[in-house]
Amino acid sequence: MALMAAPPWPPSVAGEAETSRLLARQSRLSWPLSPVPVITKYFDAPETPFGPGHRGVDLAAVPGQDVLAADAGVVVFAGSVGGRPVLSVDHDGGLRTTYEPVVPKVAVGEQVYRGQVLGTVLAGHPGCTVAACLHWGVRRGEEYVDPLALTGEVGEYRLKPWGGGR
């Protein structure tokens, strides 16, 4: 029987780099912008299906920046929703990613690969505090999920009252 030494504590810089590499490899989705963007607005799950919330994250971009497929899939929508250009891709495991506002370079029914250019970011996303923002949403079935959780990143968390408290 072989004995293995425990890793040093706290982890060495090499250990942290290896952990980051493993997390990146295990991430379900990749970032839709490169380099990794600044998050201008975090996910805020609605309490009810039609309640208020923010069903995705807003990512700082520049007008005309390439939008990349977060994973392999099939383009299921490329059109206008509420006057804004939107693009959606279905992925294995029941995930659907949505990107807006985007000028598409792909067509409905087209298979795309992870990292493929889907289109370009347009300026004009409501509430964007920089030149342009990409709104990136993810659904699993009918439930909206935090895209950051699927990239291996930690999102912003807010504690909400549980009820019955003092």
Secondary structure, DSSP 4 states (H G I P E B T S, - for coil): ----PPPPSSPPHHHHHHHHHHHHHH-SS--SSSSPPPEEE--B--SSTTSS-B-SEEEEE-TT-EEE-SSSEEEEEEEEETTEEEEEEEEGGGEEEEEESEEESS-TT-EE-TT-EEEEEPS--TT--SSEEEEEEEEETTEEE-HHHHHT----------SS--
